[in-house]
């Protein structure tokens, strides 16, 4: 979640920088009490590490009534467009980043199951959650606030703030509660459609007028610059290097794509005492983790800096130079 998308790469970067500087100059007491209408007293996150991304609450509008097309009618998508794909309750759906860049949150249902799909353009992270707490369905919006450059969502039922990459409420009545993360695949449209020919696709009929054919963050992935502060700064790879981040219990491990490209693309590894199977496709820029029975695990694909900011003790995969390459 960043500033309200502006025209052109330079416009976006300049606007975000100005907003970040302006936020940093606010008196600490003003920041500490309330931001964007959210009460931050007692936050699980140090209040000085919560920043305004620019837009007000709901300034980036969530999609609450998603409209879907069959794959053959998604003419606005190119084969190499990136989508977030999920299969649940016998239903496969693709959520194009062309749309998520402008909305960041989709409140959806798979059968009777409420699900929230979230995407943070500043961290490159797509995460899906079961949207229920104690059997109560929640719906989510974009708060306009950031922690570690990552979007803070809020639920409309209690006004609690939720960290996307923590999967946890950091303030409000649900503070400390966690959402159940679901398996989600970040891949190319061609790759997802080939694997799921009956997939549904989120359409541009969102109820909002947005230039979905334009990328408001064009150029951001190539620069090493971060627009907002993070608690821990990563080293060893380009900050925007894509990684597959897997966490099993309290053990975290990052699989940089640059290292995965040195492997056969399908291999077993260990995280703590658990065996995981890693599957990587260079052409589709797809990396997923699976258990010993082949079930896809809930994991995160995103930028290296973001994974490290939330998991500074993470292990990092380095390819064995003797493994056969793809």
N, C-alpha and C positions, 0 to 999 in steps of 0.2 A: 504494500500500500504506500503510495507516494503522494506527491502533490496531485491536485486535479490535473489530468493529462493536458498538456499544452501543445501548441502547434510546433512541430519540429523538434529535433534533438536538442539544439541549443536552447530553445525556449523552455523546454522541460527542465534541463539541467540548471539553467539560470534561475528559474522560478523556485525550484527545490532548494537551491543554495540560499537564496534570499529568505525563504521561509524558515530554514533551519537556523540561520543566524538570528532572525527576529525572535524565534522561540527561545534560543539560548540567552537572549538579552532580557527576557521577562524576569521580574523579581521572583526569587525562589518561592516566596510565600504564596504568590499568586499561582505558580505552577503546582505547588504542593497541595493546595486545597481542592482545586477543581480544574479540569481541562475538558473542553468540548462538552460541558454539561455533566461530566462524570465525576463523582466524588471519589477521590483517590486516597482519602485517609485510610490508613491501615493496609495499604496495598502490599501484596507479597513481593512486588518488584520495587527496588529503590525508586522513589518518586522522581528523583533527578534524572533517572534513566528513561523516563517516559517522555516522548517528544511529540509535538504536533506535526503531522505530515503535511499540513496545509489546509485540506478541506475540513469543513465542519462535520459534525455527526451526520451521517447519511448524505454527505456531499458527493460521495461515490455511491450510487444507488445499488443496493443488492437486487438480485432478480428473485422475486417471490412467486411468480407464476411462469415458470419456464415452459417454453413452447418448443416442441421437438419436430424434426423432419426425419424422414427415412434417408438413408445414406445417399440414394440416387438423386435426391433433390437438394443436396447441400452444395450447390454450384458455387457458392462464395468461397469454398475451401480449396486450397491447392494441396497437392499430394504431400508437400514437405511442410505444411502447416503443423504446428504442435498442438496436440489435444491432451486433455486429461481424460482417461478412459476408465470406466468402472463397470463391472458386471455384478449384479446382486439380484436375488429373487428371480433368476431367469431372464433378467433384463440387462441389456448392454447399452450404455450411453457414452457419448463423446462430448466433451465440453471444450470448445476451441479457445485457445489463448487469445485469439483475435477479439473474442467477446469478453473473456475474463479480465483482460487488461483494463477494461473500462468499468467493470462491476465488482470484481474480486470475490463476491459471495453469491452462490446459488442455493436457495432453499428448495429442496426437491423431496420427492417420495419415490421409493421403490416398493411398489405394492402398498402396504400399510406402514412401511418403515420410513420415518422421517430421516433425511440425510442432509448434511450441509457440505457443499463443495466450496473450498476456499483457495484463492490464489493470491500470492503476494508478488507483484512484479519486481519489487526492489530486492527480494531474496530469491526469486525464481522458483518458489516452493508452492506446489499444489498439494493440499491435504484434504482428505475427506473424513468426516466424523459421523457416527450415529448421533443424531440430534436429540437424544433423550437423556434426561437425568431422573432417576427414580421413576421411570415410566412416563414422565411428563415430556411432551414434545416442545422443543424450543425452536424459535426462528431467530435468525441472526442478521445483523447489519454491520456496516463498516463504521467504526468509531471515529476515524480520522486521526487516531493516535498510533504511535509506533513504539516498540521495544526491541532493541537490537536491530533496528531498521526493518523489523517484521511487523506485519499488520496486527493490530489488536481489534478483534471482533467484539461485538456486544450482543447479548440476547435481549430480545424485546420484552420478555416476560418479567425479568428481574433487574434489567439494566446493569448486569454484571459484565465486567470486561474480561475477555478471554484472549490469551496468547495463542496464536496459531501453532507455533512450533513447540510450545510447551503442552498444548492441548488442555490447558488448565485455566480456570477462572482466577484472575489475579486481584480482583476487587469486587465489591458488591455482595449481595446476599448469598451468592453461590461460591464465594471465595474459597479456593482450595479444592473444589470439585474438579474432576477430570472427565473429559469426553472420551469415548471409545473410538480409536482411530481405525479406519477401514483401508483395505488394500486399494490402491489407485495406481494407474499406469500413466506415466508421461511419455508420449511417443509421437511419431508422425501420424498424420491422418491416413496416409496410404497404408502404413503398418497396422494401425488399429482396424481399419476397414477390412483389410485382408483377413485378419484373425477373427473379426466379428462382422460378417457381411450383413447381418440383420440389425446392426446397431442403429440406434436413434442418435440424432445430432441436435444439440442445442441450437436453435435458430436465432437469427438477428431480430426476430420479432419480440423485443424485450420490453416494449412500452416506452423506450427511451430513444432519442435521436442521437446516435453516435456514429462517427466515421469508422466503422469496424474494419474497413479495408486498410486503414492506416495504423501503424504501430506507434503509439505515443511514447514508447521507450526505446525507439530505434537508436542503436549505438551504445546504449547503457551497458550491455553485456561485455562489450569489448574493452571498456575503460577499467582501469584499476581503482578508480575513485569510488568511495562510498559517500553517499549523500547525507547519511545520518550516523551518529556515533554508535559503536558497539562496545560491549563490555570487554570482550577478548578479541584481539586482532590475530587473524590466522597468518601463517607463513608457510613456505614450502611449495605453494602452488599459486597461480593467478587467483586473486580473490573471487573471480566469477567462474573459475573452473567448475564444471558441473560434477557433482558427486551423488552417489547413491548412499544415503545415510540410513543405517539399520541400527535399531536399538532393541536389545533383548534383555528384559529386566533392567538392570542398571548399567549394562555393558553396551557401549556405543562404538560403532566402527564406520568409517567413511571409505567409500570405494570411488576414487577419482576416475572420471572417464578416461583421462589420459593414461592411467595405469591399466584400466580395463581393456583399452585398445591394444595392449601388449599381450593379451591372453587369447586363448581359444574362444573366449566368449561364453563358455559354459563350464563352471568348475565349482567345487565344494570348498568351503572355508569353515572356520570355527569362530564363534563369538562367545566368549566365556566357555561354558560347557555345551553349547548348542551347535549343531551342525547346520549350516545354511548353504543353499545352492544359489549361486549367482548366475544370472543370465544377462548377457549384454549383446546388443546389436548396434554396431557402429553406424550403419546406414540410417537406421531409424532413430538413433540417439536414445535408445531405450535400455534401461537397466532395472532389473527387478530381483527381489530376493524371495526364496521359496524354502519351505521346511522340507524335512526328509521324505514327506509324502507328496511333495510337489505342490502343496498349497501355497499360493502367493501370500507373503507376509506384508503387513502394513509397514511401509517404509517411506522415505522422503527423497525425492530428487530435487536438488536446488544448488545454489551457489556454495562453494567451499567456505567463504567467509561466514555465511549464515549458519551452516551446520556447526562450524567451530565456535561461533559466538554462543551457541546454546549448549554445546558439548565440548568444552575445552579439554577434557580428559579423554577425548575420543582416540581410539586406535585408528590407524590409517593403513589401508591395503597398498602394498607395493608389489608389482608383478614380479614373479620369479623370472629372471632373464632367460631361463632354459625352457619355459613353457612355450608351446607352439602358439604363434600369433594368429589372429584372424586373417 
